[in-house]
Every structure is written in C-alpha cells, then in structure tokens.
Amino acid sequence: MRSGGVLNIFGRLLVLLSLFLLTPIPFSLYFGDGMVDDFLISSLIGAVSGLMLVAVFLPEKELGYRDGFAVVFLSWLGLAMVGALPYYFSGHMPSCIDCLFESMSGFTTTGSTVMITVEVMPKSVLFWRALTHWLGGMGIIVLSLAILPLLGVGGMQLFQAEMPGPTKDRLAPRIQDTARILWRVYFLFTLVEILLLLFGGVGFYDAVCHAFATMATGGFSTHTTSVAWFDSVYIETVIIVSMFLAGTNFTLHHRFFTGGYRVLWRNEEFRLYVAIIAGAMAVVVGMNLVYGVYQSVGETIRTAAFQVVSIITTTGFGTADFDHWPPVCKIVMVILMLVGGCAGSTGGGIKVVRVLLFFKYGRLQLRKLVHPNTVWTIKLGKLKVPEEVMVAILGFLGLYVGFFLMATMIVAAQGVDIVTSATAVIATLNNIGPGLNLVGPTQNFAHLPPVAKLVLTFCMQAGRLELYTVAVLLTPDFWAMARRPRLRFSLPSFSGYWRQGR
C-alpha cells in the first residue's frame, strides 16, 4: 500500500468537503439561526487539514487495489469526523460520540438518529444533515471521479471499492465518464423530485432536504414525525416513486433513457425487486386488515405501500409505526431490511442480486445431487455468472453473518435487550435507519450506551462499504506490504550527530 499517495488523496477530499461545508451558510443567513461562523470554522478546519496532508505527502502515479480500499475507508471515516463539527458547534449535541454517530449516519445514508426532537436543531444544520445524505448516496469518491481530474489515475480502484453491489458496470470507456453519467441521472432525479414536491405545496427548504434524503435512500427528515408530518397522499406518492427509483440500479436508469422501457423488464434483478415489493405489500395489507390495525382499506394500503418501499430501499422514512403491526408483518419488514435495494443503487442491504444468485446457487446444488453427471451453470439473464463472483457472494454472506453476530453481542453486552440490539445492528449494517422495539420507527438511538453507539457507527461504515472494504483492512496481510510515505520534503537526519557523539 502506498500510504503517502493515500493520505494525499484523502487530503484533497477533505478540501472538497470543506467547500460543501459552506453551502448551508445561505440557509443560516435566511433563517437567522446563528450558525454562519460555525460552518466557516468547520470548513476552515477541513480545508487546513486537507491542505496540510497535500503539502506533506507526495501523490502517486499509480493506485493499486489496496490503495483504493484504504482511500475509501479513511475518507469515509475522516469525512464523517469533519462533517460532525457543525453538530458539535451548534451546542445541541455536546457529545462527540453523538456527533460522529449522526454524521456517519448521514454520509452512509443510514438515517439512524440520536436527535430526540428534530425541530429544535438549527435549520442550516438540518440542511447539512440532508446534504451529507445526498453526497454519500452516490458516493463522494464517485463525485470526485466525476469532477476532479486529480483522481483520474487509478480511478477504477476507487470505483471498485466504493460502488455498492457485487459487480460494477461501466457505462463509458473512461471511469470519469461513467461517474459523470451516474451523477447526471442522480442529479436529474433529485431535481424532478424537488419540483414535484414544490408543486404539492411543500416549501423550498423542506422539498430540497427531503429530495436529498429520498434519492440517497437516507431518511433524515426535517420533522420528528418524518413524512407523516405532511399528511398528504400526493407527497407520499411522490416520495414512494422516488424511493423506488433510488433503490433501482442507476446504470439501468441510464440504459432505460437510451434503450427504452424493455431494458427494465429484461433485467432479472429488477423483476425480482418488483416481485418482492408486491409480495410484501400483499402480506402486510392482508395481515393488517385481518387484525384491524387501520380503520379503512385505503389507509391500510397507503401505509403498507409507503413503509414497504421505504424499508426495502433502506430509506427509512416513516408514516406509520410498523413496530405496532402484527408479528408476521414485523418479520416481513426485517426480511426487507436484510434484502435491501438493487446493486448499483443508493440503497443498502445485502442487495437483491445477491439474494437472487444465492438462491440460484442453492437450486443448482440440489440439481447436482439429483443429476451428479450433468454440467450446470448459473446465469443472470443471458449471461453466465463467473465462478469468482459466486465465491465473492458466498464470502460476503459469511462476512455479513460474522459482523452481525459480533456487533449484536457487543451491543447486548451493554445491557440492551436482544430485539433492540439485533435490529439496531441490522438497521445500521444495512443502512436503513429504524429498527424495532427501543430503536423503532418512532424512537431514536439517543438512549443507547456510548460503546453501543460506537459499534453501530462502525456498522454503518462497514455496511455502506459492502463489508469487504472494511474487513480487508483488518487483516495483517494488508498492512504487511504497506510502504513508507513519500514526503515533499526530507526531514533532517540526526544519525550522523549521534555517531559523532559516540
């Protein structure tokens, strides 16, 4: 690993973040919340820290896969730390652990919060909170590849480490062009949702914040009661459609615009994505009607549609407390949390394509038991799935179980009940937001012990970076080949003076 080059790129990303830290200032001036100086100081800290790293460490001409893993992990952790500064300076969150938790939840598009009452926070801080969603949704690394030529060398290594899903689709020969295409689609969808929300009577501030949170599948709202605050069928419909699109592979959206609607239905993952949503809605609506949870069929369908799409896309917005639904419905919601969105979307979770290929692999093993001499292959659509992809998927599932069990045990060891512990880990590891029981849709994570919050913060980053990126940094082999950083200037050596003295 070329540690000097990694730190140089990390420094440049901090400088980029410092520019984004200036964007909430117009909102602070408009609402008069007194946060202008705090954002200026936060931006200055980020800029100075980044410039110092750039000034000290020389860039590398080539970037390897190990360097890509290190850049992405270090960047997400460092950006979350700098992004936590406005929360701390606001005075409403004096705990550094809480500030880091909220910031990491934003950048990883998790949406879990330690804010008990959202409305008491300064408006500019809530805008920053939503903006961290939007930046983290497609990935600030991919953003850098799109707009900064300085990351052009070795860009594919960063892209491989950052983009969610078992496969990374290239839409153009150059990785920078691919990143630009993805961000154009992302920006277009965000702009359309803002306009639709404005048309429905939502104020500009709320429209922007909720569009940022929706397209990033983040779930941070400007209201404590989330989307239920609007109490509007039109607004909920707009957000449902937007969440559904955000949970779909963004390369598929691009191909839809260039190749027509048939591209969507030919995609096997997309078909299963739609089928899971339809099946989950049927179960939730049916069971809620049987138990008489809501007074009318329309209200039952309305709440089921919103919550099912919100959870499978890992957005986490709420219009109903599904923790009070029948047990079968809660099981369905947990299953949706685990499945997550499509590969290449802004959603978290295991991903629909992994679930699809895992069951295909299981069916293949059963066929081999019945017909041991027949050669079978796994296909996704018309393409054969390489063996290394299947091995990676099985390895990912194994890592997932390991991370889940270890994190759940640590959280439970802090005196948290098992339902809260398990679903809190699921909610953070899959970047969803709400869980069940004490971290349910109408609850928050503020009451959890500090150690539990740190573990869940780690789960957010591990889940957002698809486990492998984080797990590989925990292996001794990764650090065994680390190189000493190259500095822009040489430090004075005192070895000669020591020899003379002796």
Summary of the structure (lengths in Angstrom):
residues: 502
radius of gyration: 23.2
end to end distance: 36.9
largest distance: 91.2
contacts: 1791
relative contact order: 0.11
helix: 68%
strand: 2%
